[in-house]
Amino acid sequence: MSDEAPERPDEFAAFYRASYGRTLRRLIKKGQISQHDAEDILSIAYAETARQWCNIRDPHGYLWDRVCKRFLDYWRKRKQQGREALCDPSGEISVLPESAASRPEGCVELARLYELIAQLPADDQLLILMDAYGYSKEDQATKLNVSPGAVRVRLCRAKKKLDALVEKDRESR
């Protein structure tokens, strides 16, 4: 492709065929996401590119810009869904990470760990789960209406309580 604006819509098909595989691999590698999610993001980005095809001067740059914006949308949505699912300490814990689901013994160990976490007070449960899912101390502090320093202290205490429960569970087996 030249740096000049594409003139014919049929050039988009050639652009798509030439760039799809490379763009998909790049997104999977840089975004560290599954192929399925990357394909979803790319389908939206290519559709947006096709709609603006005749106005684009740099098709590769425009496409990658669209991919990056759709990738950010994907992560924002995923983060929001995670918060909605996680932040209700009264609800049941039903989200098992994919790595644990791949091994039967991992599912049993993880399910037992969730049972032990459920024995903790609600605030401790919430802190441990939010920490495990990568929430910042500031996000945790906002949710609990405390300072980030208090979150660090409470999280440390909650982990000690959980360690004691895990040790007690191991001894009873």
For each residue, the residues with C-beta under 8 A, 3 or more apart:
1: 6 11 15 59 60
2:
3: 57 58
4: 57
5: 54 55 56 57
6: 1 11 12 15 53 54 56 59
7: 11 54
8: 11
9: 12 53 54
10: 13 14
11: 1 6 7 8 14 15 53
12: 6 9 15 16 49 50 53
13: 10 16 17
14: 10 11 17 18
15: 1 6 11 12 18 19 59
16: 12 13 19 20 46
17: 13 14 20
18: 14 15
19: 15 16 22 23 59 60 63
20: 16 17 23 24 42 46
21: 24 25
22: 19 25 26
23: 19 20 26 27 42 63 64 67
24: 20 21 27 28 35 38 39 42
25: 21 22 28 29
26: 22 23 29 30
27: 23 24 30 31 33 38 41 42 67 71
28: 24 25 31 32 33 34 35 38
29: 25 26 32
30: 26 27
31: 27 28 38 41 71
32: 28 29
33: 27 28 37 38 41 71 74
34: 28 37 38
35: 24 28 38 39
36: 39 40
37: 33 34 40 41 74
38: 24 27 28 31 33 34 35 41 42
39: 24 35 36 42 43
40: 36 37 43 44 74
41: 27 31 33 37 38 44 45 67 70 71 74
42: 20 23 24 27 38 39 45 46 67
43: 39 40 46 47
44: 40 41 47 48 66 70
45: 41 42 48 49 63 66 67 69 70
46: 16 20 42 43 49 50 63 66
47: 43 44 50 51
48: 44 45 51 52 66
49: 12 45 46 52 53 56 59 62 63 66
50: 12 46 47 53
51: 47 48
52: 48 49 55 56 62
53: 6 9 11 12 49 50 56 59
54: 5 6 7 9
55: 5 52
56: 5 6 49 52 53 59 62
57: 3 4 5 62
58: 3 61 62
59: 1 6 15 19 49 53 56 62 63
60: 1 19 63 64
61: 58 64 65
62: 49 52 56 57 58 59 65 66
63: 19 23 45 46 49 59 60 66 67
64: 23 60 61 67 68
65: 61 62 68 69
66: 44 45 46 48 49 62 63 69 70
67: 23 27 41 42 45 63 64 70 71
68: 64 65 71 72
69: 45 65 66 72 73
70: 41 44 45 66 67 73 74
71: 27 31 33 41 67 68 74 75
72: 68 69 75 76
73: 69 70 76 77
74: 33 37 40 41 70 71 77 78
75: 71 72 78 79
76: 72 73 79 80
77: 73 74 80 81
78: 74 75 81 82
79: 75 76 82 83
80: 76 77 83 84
81: 77 78 84 85
82: 78 79 85 86 133
83: 79 80 86 87 135
84: 80 81 87
85: 81 82 88 95
86: 82 83 95 126 129 130 133
87: 83 84 126 130 143
88: 85 91
89: 122 123 125 126
90: 122
91: 88
92:
93: 114 117 118 129
94:
95: 85 86
96: 100 101 107 110 111
97: 100 101 110
98: 101 102
99: 102 103 106
100: 96 97 103 106 107 109 110
101: 96 97 98 106 107
102: 98 99 106
103: 99 100 106 107
104: 107 108
105: 108 109
106: 99 100 101 102 103 109 110
107: 96 100 101 103 104 110 111
108: 104 105 111 112
109: 100 105 106 112 113
110: 96 97 100 106 107 113 114
111: 96 107 108 114 115
112: 108 109 115 116 169
113: 109 110 116 117 166
114: 93 110 111 117 118
115: 111 112 118 119
116: 112 113 119 120 162 165 166 169
117: 93 113 114 120 125 128 129 162
118: 93 114 115 125
119: 115 116 165
120: 116 117 124 125 128 158 161 162 165
121: 124 125
122: 89 90 125 126
123: 89 126 127 144 154 158
124: 120 121 127 128 154 157 158 161 162
125: 89 117 118 120 121 122 128 129
126: 86 87 89 122 123 129 130 140 143 144
127: 123 124 130 131 140 144 151 154 155 158
128: 117 120 124 125 131 132 155 158 159 162
129: 86 93 117 125 126 132 133
130: 86 87 126 127 133 135 139 140 143
131: 127 128 134 135 140 155
132: 128 129
133: 82 86 129 130
134: 131
135: 83 130 131 139 140
136: 139 140
137: 140 141 148 151 152
138: 141 142 148
139: 130 135 136 142 143
140: 126 127 130 131 135 136 137 143 144 148 151 155
141: 137 138 144 145 146 147 148 150 151
142: 138 139 145
143: 87 126 130 139 140
144: 123 126 127 140 141 150 151 154
145: 141 142
146: 141 150 151 154
147: 141 150 151
148: 137 138 140 141 151 152
149: 152 153
150: 141 144 146 147 153 154
151: 127 137 140 141 144 146 147 148 154 155
152: 137 148 149 155 156
153: 149 150 156 157
154: 123 124 127 144 146 150 151 157 158
155: 127 128 131 140 151 152 158 159
156: 152 153 159 160
157: 124 153 154 160 161
158: 120 123 124 127 128 154 155 161 162
159: 128 155 156 162 163
160: 156 157 163 164
161: 120 124 157 158 164 165
162: 116 117 120 124 128 158 159 165 166
163: 159 160 166 167
164: 160 161 167 168
165: 116 119 120 161 162 168 169
166: 113 116 162 163 169 170
167: 163 164 170 171
168: 164 165 171 172
169: 112 116 165 166 172 173
170: 166 167 173
171: 167 168
172: 168 169
173: 169 170
